[in-house]
Amino acid sequence: MIFFYATLMVGVAALLAVARLILGPSVPDRVVALDTLNTLVVAAMILLGAAYSRTIYIDIAIVYALLSYIGTLIIARYLQGGLA
């Protein structure tokens, strides 16, 4: 039952992050909202993995977190003007 409430809270936070992603006044605000949304997806995957006792969800969450981090770094570098 605790996993249900935790997943529900992560879902509500994800909806707020999507609202900021859509309504963000500037591009950096949208990038931060996207990074927050990715972090919440990772948290939801870990919660589901723990709730269903499936380690594959946790492994996928780790890989997704790594790719999300790299993607955020690339977007930040692009916004700074560092990419060609």
N, CA, C and O atoms as a GROMACS GRO file, in nm:
protein
  336
    1MET      N    1   0.082  -0.119   0.000
    1MET     CA    2   0.000   0.000   0.000
    1MET      C    3   0.087   0.126   0.000
    1MET      O    4   0.049   0.229  -0.057
    2ILE      N    5   0.203   0.118   0.065
    2ILE     CA    6   0.292   0.234   0.070
    2ILE      C    7   0.346   0.268  -0.068
    2ILE      O    8   0.368   0.385  -0.100
    3PHE      N    9   0.368   0.164  -0.152
    3PHE     CA   10   0.416   0.188  -0.286
    3PHE      C   11   0.312   0.262  -0.369
    3PHE      O   12   0.347   0.344  -0.455
    4PHE      N   13   0.185   0.234  -0.344
    4PHE     CA   14   0.079   0.303  -0.418
    4PHE      C   15   0.081   0.452  -0.388
    4PHE      O   16   0.074   0.534  -0.479
    5TYR      N   17   0.090   0.487  -0.261
    5TYR     CA   18   0.091   0.629  -0.223
    5TYR      C   19   0.218   0.699  -0.271
    5TYR      O   20   0.214   0.815  -0.314
    6ALA      N   21   0.329   0.630  -0.264
    6ALA     CA   22   0.454   0.690  -0.311
    6ALA      C   23   0.449   0.713  -0.462
    6ALA      O   24   0.492   0.817  -0.510
    7THR      N   25   0.396   0.615  -0.536
    7THR     CA   26   0.383   0.631  -0.681
    7THR      C   27   0.284   0.741  -0.714
    7THR      O   28   0.302   0.814  -0.811
    8LEU      N   29   0.179   0.752  -0.636
    8LEU     CA   30   0.081   0.859  -0.657
    8LEU      C   31   0.145   0.996  -0.637
    8LEU      O   32   0.119   1.089  -0.713
    9MET      N   33   0.228   1.009  -0.535
    9MET     CA   34   0.296   1.136  -0.510
    9MET      C   35   0.395   1.168  -0.623
    9MET      O   36   0.406   1.284  -0.664
   10VAL      N   37   0.465   1.066  -0.672
   10VAL     CA   38   0.556   1.088  -0.784
   10VAL      C   39   0.477   1.128  -0.908
   10VAL      O   40   0.522   1.213  -0.986
   11GLY      N   41   0.360   1.069  -0.928
   11GLY     CA   42   0.275   1.105  -1.042
   11GLY      C   43   0.226   1.249  -1.035
   11GLY      O   44   0.224   1.319  -1.137
   12VAL      N   45   0.188   1.293  -0.918
   12VAL     CA   46   0.145   1.433  -0.902
   12VAL      C   47   0.262   1.528  -0.928
   12VAL      O   48   0.245   1.631  -0.993
   13ALA      N   49   0.379   1.493  -0.878
   13ALA     CA   50   0.496   1.576  -0.903
   13ALA      C   51   0.531   1.578  -1.052
   13ALA      O   52   0.575   1.680  -1.104
   14ALA      N   53   0.510   1.465  -1.120
   14ALA     CA   54   0.536   1.460  -1.263
   14ALA      C   55   0.439   1.549  -1.340
   14ALA      O   56   0.478   1.614  -1.436
   15LEU      N   57   0.314   1.552  -1.297
   15LEU     CA   58   0.217   1.642  -1.362
   15LEU      C   59   0.256   1.789  -1.343
   15LEU      O   60   0.241   1.869  -1.435
   16LEU      N   61   0.306   1.822  -1.226
   16LEU     CA   62   0.353   1.959  -1.203
   16LEU      C   63   0.475   1.991  -1.289
   16LEU      O   64   0.488   2.103  -1.339
   17ALA      N   65   0.563   1.893  -1.307
   17ALA     CA   66   0.680   1.914  -1.392
   17ALA      C   67   0.639   1.930  -1.538
   17ALA      O   68   0.699   2.010  -1.611
   18VAL      N   69   0.538   1.855  -1.581
   18VAL     CA   70   0.489   1.870  -1.719
   18VAL      C   71   0.427   2.008  -1.738
   18VAL      O   72   0.444   2.070  -1.843
   19ALA      N   73   0.355   2.056  -1.637
   19ALA     CA   74   0.298   2.191  -1.646
   19ALA      C   75   0.408   2.295  -1.659
   19ALA      O   76   0.394   2.389  -1.738
   20ARG      N   77   0.516   2.281  -1.583
   20ARG     CA   78   0.628   2.375  -1.594
   20ARG      C   79   0.697   2.362  -1.728
   20ARG      O   80   0.745   2.460  -1.784
   21LEU      N   81   0.702   2.240  -1.781
   21LEU     CA   82   0.763   2.217  -1.912
   21LEU      C   83   0.684   2.289  -2.021
   21LEU      O   84   0.743   2.345  -2.114
   22ILE      N   85   0.555   2.287  -2.011
   22ILE     CA   86   0.470   2.352  -2.112
   22ILE      C   87   0.466   2.503  -2.092
   22ILE      O   88   0.474   2.579  -2.188
   23LEU      N   89   0.454   2.547  -1.968
   23LEU     CA   90   0.433   2.689  -1.939
   23LEU      C   91   0.561   2.766  -1.906
   23LEU      O   92   0.556   2.886  -1.880
   24GLY      N   93   0.673   2.699  -1.907
   24GLY     CA   94   0.798   2.764  -1.867
   24GLY      C   95   0.825   2.890  -1.946
   24GLY      O   96   0.813   2.890  -2.069
   25PRO      N   97   0.860   2.998  -1.879
   25PRO     CA   98   0.880   3.124  -1.950
   25PRO      C   99   1.007   3.127  -2.035
   25PRO      O  100   1.015   3.205  -2.130
   26SER      N  101   1.106   3.043  -2.004
   26SER     CA  102   1.229   3.046  -2.081
   26SER      C  103   1.275   2.903  -2.109
   26SER      O  104   1.226   2.807  -2.049
   27VAL      N  105   1.370   2.892  -2.199
   27VAL     CA  106   1.422   2.760  -2.236
   27VAL      C  107   1.494   2.692  -2.120
   27VAL      O  108   1.472   2.573  -2.099
   28PRO      N  109   1.578   2.762  -2.043
   28PRO     CA  110   1.641   2.694  -1.929
   28PRO      C  111   1.540   2.640  -1.826
   28PRO      O  112   1.563   2.535  -1.766
   29ASP      N  113   1.428   2.711  -1.807
   29ASP     CA  114   1.324   2.660  -1.717
   29ASP      C  115   1.266   2.530  -1.771
   29ASP      O  116   1.237   2.438  -1.695
   30ARG      N  117   1.249   2.523  -1.901
   30ARG     CA  118   1.196   2.401  -1.961
   30ARG      C  119   1.296   2.286  -1.952
   30ARG      O  120   1.257   2.171  -1.933
   31VAL      N  121   1.425   2.317  -1.964
   31VAL     CA  122   1.527   2.213  -1.952
   31VAL      C  123   1.529   2.158  -1.809
   31VAL      O  124   1.541   2.037  -1.790
   32VAL      N  125   1.518   2.244  -1.711
   32VAL     CA  126   1.514   2.200  -1.571
   32VAL      C  127   1.389   2.116  -1.546
   32VAL      O  128   1.395   2.016  -1.475
   33ALA      N  129   1.276   2.157  -1.603
   33ALA     CA  130   1.153   2.080  -1.588
   33ALA      C  131   1.166   1.942  -1.653
   33ALA      O  132   1.119   1.843  -1.598
   34LEU      N  133   1.230   1.936  -1.767
   34LEU     CA  134   1.251   1.807  -1.834
   34LEU      C  135   1.343   1.718  -1.751
   34LEU      O  136   1.319   1.597  -1.741
   35ASP      N  137   1.448   1.774  -1.694
   35ASP     CA  138   1.538   1.697  -1.610
   35ASP      C  139   1.465   1.648  -1.485
   35ASP      O  140   1.486   1.534  -1.442
   36THR      N  141   1.381   1.731  -1.428
   36THR     CA  142   1.301   1.691  -1.312
   36THR      C  143   1.206   1.578  -1.349
   36THR      O  144   1.189   1.482  -1.273
   37LEU      N  145   1.145   1.588  -1.464
   37LEU     CA  146   1.054   1.484  -1.511
   37LEU      C  147   1.129   1.352  -1.531
   37LEU      O  148   1.078   1.246  -1.497
   38ASN      N  149   1.248   1.359  -1.587
   38ASN     CA  150   1.328   1.238  -1.604
   38ASN      C  151   1.364   1.176  -1.469
   38ASN      O  152   1.362   1.053  -1.454
   39THR      N  153   1.396   1.258  -1.372
   39THR     CA  154   1.427   1.208  -1.239
   39THR      C  155   1.305   1.141  -1.175
   39THR      O  156   1.318   1.038  -1.108
   40LEU      N  157   1.188   1.198  -1.197
   40LEU     CA  158   1.066   1.139  -1.142
   40LEU      C  159   1.032   1.007  -1.212
   40LEU      O  160   0.978   0.917  -1.149
   41VAL      N  161   1.062   0.997  -1.340
   41VAL     CA  162   1.041   0.871  -1.411
   41VAL      C  163   1.133   0.763  -1.353
   41VAL      O  164   1.091   0.649  -1.334
   42VAL      N  165   1.256   0.800  -1.326
   42VAL     CA  166   1.349   0.704  -1.265
   42VAL      C  167   1.297   0.662  -1.128
   42VAL      O  168   1.302   0.543  -1.094
   43ALA      N  169   1.248   0.756  -1.049
   43ALA     CA  170   1.194   0.722  -0.917
   43ALA      C  171   1.074   0.629  -0.928
   43ALA      O  172   1.060   0.536  -0.850
   44ALA      N  173   0.987   0.655  -1.025
   44ALA     CA  174   0.870   0.568  -1.045
   44ALA      C  175   0.912   0.428  -1.088
   44ALA      O  176   0.853   0.330  -1.044
   45MET      N  177   1.013   0.419  -1.172
   45MET     CA  178   1.061   0.288  -1.215
   45MET      C  179   1.120   0.210  -1.097
   45MET      O  180   1.101   0.089  -1.087
   46ILE      N  181   1.191   0.277  -1.010
   46ILE     CA  182   1.248   0.210  -0.893
   46ILE      C  183   1.136   0.167  -0.797
   46ILE      O  184   1.142   0.058  -0.740
   47LEU      N  185   1.036   0.252  -0.781
   47LEU     CA  186   0.923   0.214  -0.695
   47LEU      C  187   0.849   0.093  -0.751
   47LEU      O  188   0.812   0.002  -0.677
   48LEU      N  189   0.827   0.092  -0.882
   48LEU     CA  190   0.760  -0.023  -0.942
   48LEU      C  191   0.845  -0.148  -0.933
   48LEU      O  192   0.794  -0.258  -0.910
   49GLY      N  193   0.975  -0.133  -0.950
   49GLY     CA  194   1.063  -0.248  -0.936
   49GLY      C  195   1.061  -0.304  -0.795
   49GLY      O  196   1.064  -0.425  -0.776
   50ALA      N  197   1.056  -0.217  -0.696
   50ALA     CA  198   1.050  -0.263  -0.557
   50ALA      C  199   0.913  -0.323  -0.525
   50ALA      O  200   0.904  -0.421  -0.451
   51ALA      N  201   0.808  -0.264  -0.580
   51ALA     CA  202   0.674  -0.314  -0.550
   51ALA      C  203   0.650  -0.451  -0.610
   51ALA      O  204   0.585  -0.536  -0.548
   52TYR      N  205   0.701  -0.475  -0.731
   52TYR     CA  206   0.679  -0.602  -0.798
   52TYR      C  207   0.797  -0.698  -0.786
   52TYR      O  208   0.797  -0.805  -0.847
   53SER      N  209   0.897  -0.661  -0.708
   53SER     CA  210   1.017  -0.743  -0.686
   53SER      C  211   1.083  -0.783  -0.818
   53SER      O  212   1.120  -0.899  -0.838
   54ARG      N  213   1.097  -0.687  -0.907
   54ARG     CA  214   1.163  -0.708  -1.037
   54ARG      C  215   1.288  -0.621  -1.043
   54ARG      O  216   1.279  -0.498  -1.044
   55THR      N  217   1.402  -0.684  -1.048
   55THR     CA  218   1.526  -0.608  -1.052
   55THR      C  219   1.552  -0.549  -1.190
   55THR      O  220   1.632  -0.456  -1.203
   56ILE      N  221   1.487  -0.600  -1.293
   56ILE     CA  222   1.508  -0.547  -1.427
   56ILE      C  223   1.462  -0.402  -1.436
   56ILE      O  224   1.522  -0.323  -1.509
   57TYR      N  225   1.356  -0.366  -1.363
   57TYR     CA  226   1.310  -0.227  -1.363
   57TYR      C  227   1.416  -0.134  -1.304
   57TYR      O  228   1.436  -0.022  -1.351
   58ILE      N  229   1.482  -0.181  -1.201
   58ILE     CA  230   1.585  -0.100  -1.136
   58ILE      C  231   1.706  -0.086  -1.227
   58ILE      O  232   1.766   0.021  -1.235
   59ASP      N  233   1.743  -0.194  -1.296
   59ASP     CA  234   1.854  -0.188  -1.391
   59ASP      C  235   1.823  -0.090  -1.505
   59ASP      O  236   1.909  -0.012  -1.545
   60ILE      N  237   1.702  -0.096  -1.555
   60ILE     CA  238   1.662  -0.005  -1.663
   60ILE      C  239   1.659   0.138  -1.612
   60ILE      O  240   1.695   0.231  -1.685
   61ALA      N  241   1.616   0.158  -1.488
   61ALA     CA  242   1.614   0.292  -1.430
   61ALA      C  243   1.754   0.350  -1.419
   61ALA      O  244   1.773   0.470  -1.440
   62ILE      N  245   1.852   0.268  -1.386
   62ILE     CA  246   1.990   0.316  -1.376
   62ILE      C  247   2.041   0.360  -1.513
   62ILE      O  248   2.103   0.465  -1.525
   63VAL      N  249   2.015   0.280  -1.615
   63VAL     CA  250   2.058   0.316  -1.751
   63VAL      C  251   1.986   0.441  -1.798
   63VAL      O  252   2.047   0.528  -1.860
   64TYR      N  253   1.856   0.450  -1.770
   64TYR     CA  254   1.778   0.567  -1.810
   64TYR      C  255   1.830   0.693  -1.740
   64TYR      O  256   1.836   0.799  -1.801
   65ALA      N  257   1.866   0.682  -1.614
   65ALA     CA  258   1.919   0.796  -1.541
   65ALA      C  259   2.050   0.843  -1.601
   65ALA      O  260   2.075   0.963  -1.611
   66LEU      N  261   2.135   0.749  -1.640
   66LEU     CA  262   2.262   0.785  -1.701
   66LEU      C  263   2.240   0.856  -1.834
   66LEU      O  264   2.303   0.959  -1.860
   67LEU      N  265   2.152   0.802  -1.918
   67LEU     CA  266   2.124   0.866  -2.047
   67LEU      C  267   2.058   1.002  -2.029
   67LEU      O  268   2.084   1.095  -2.105
   68SER      N  269   1.972   1.014  -1.930
   68SER     CA  270   1.907   1.142  -1.902
   68SER      C  271   2.009   1.246  -1.859
   68SER      O  272   2.002   1.362  -1.901
   69TYR      N  273   2.104   1.206  -1.776
   69TYR     CA  274   2.208   1.297  -1.731
   69TYR      C  275   2.294   1.346  -1.848
   69TYR      O  276   2.322   1.465  -1.860
   70ILE      N  277   2.333   1.253  -1.934
   70ILE     CA  278   2.413   1.290  -2.051
   70ILE      C  279   2.334   1.382  -2.143
   70ILE      O  280   2.388   1.478  -2.197
   71GLY      N  281   2.206   1.353  -2.162
   71GLY     CA  282   2.122   1.438  -2.246
   71GLY      C  283   2.108   1.579  -2.190
   71GLY      O  284   2.110   1.676  -2.265
   72THR      N  285   2.094   1.590  -2.060
   72THR     CA  286   2.084   1.722  -1.997
   72THR      C  287   2.215   1.799  -2.012
   72THR      O  288   2.213   1.920  -2.036
   73LEU      N  289   2.328   1.730  -1.999
   73LEU     CA  290   2.457   1.798  -2.020
   73LEU      C  291   2.472   1.847  -2.164
   73LEU      O  292   2.523   1.957  -2.186
   74ILE      N  293   2.428   1.768  -2.259
   74ILE     CA  294   2.437   1.809  -2.400
   74ILE      C  295   2.347   1.928  -2.427
   74ILE      O  296   2.387   2.021  -2.497
   75ILE      N  297   2.227   1.927  -2.373
   75ILE     CA  298   2.136   2.042  -2.393
   75ILE      C  299   2.193   2.167  -2.328
   75ILE      O  300   2.186   2.275  -2.387
   76ALA      N  301   2.249   2.154  -2.208
   76ALA     CA  302   2.308   2.270  -2.141
   76ALA      C  303   2.426   2.325  -2.219
   76ALA      O  304   2.442   2.446  -2.231
   77ARG      N  305   2.508   2.237  -2.272
   77ARG     CA  306   2.623   2.281  -2.352
   77ARG      C  307   2.575   2.352  -2.479
   77ARG      O  308   2.633   2.452  -2.519
   78TYR      N  309   2.470   2.300  -2.540
   78TYR     CA  310   2.415   2.362  -2.660
   78TYR      C  311   2.359   2.501  -2.630
   78TYR      O  312   2.377   2.594  -2.709
   79LEU      N  313   2.290   2.514  -2.517
   79LEU     CA  314   2.233   2.644  -2.482
   79LEU      C  315   2.341   2.746  -2.448
   79LEU      O  316   2.319   2.866  -2.464
   80GLN      N  317   2.455   2.700  -2.402
   80GLN     CA  318   2.566   2.791  -2.375
   80GLN      C  319   2.637   2.832  -2.502
   80GLN      O  320   2.713   2.929  -2.503
   81GLY      N  321   2.613   2.759  -2.611
   81GLY     CA  322   2.680   2.790  -2.735
   81GLY      C  323   2.806   2.711  -2.756
   81GLY      O  324   2.888   2.746  -2.840
   82GLY      N  325   2.824   2.604  -2.678
   82GLY     CA  326   2.947   2.526  -2.686
   82GLY      C  327   2.951   2.424  -2.796
   82GLY      O  328   3.059   2.381  -2.836
   83LEU      N  329   2.835   2.384  -2.848
   83LEU     CA  330   2.833   2.287  -2.957
   83LEU      C  331   2.835   2.361  -3.090
   83LEU      O  332   2.784   2.472  -3.102
   84ALA      N  333   2.892   2.298  -3.188
   84ALA     CA  334   2.902   2.363  -3.320
   84ALA      C  335   2.771   2.364  -3.393
   84ALA      O  336   2.762   2.415  -3.505
   0.00000   0.00000   0.00000
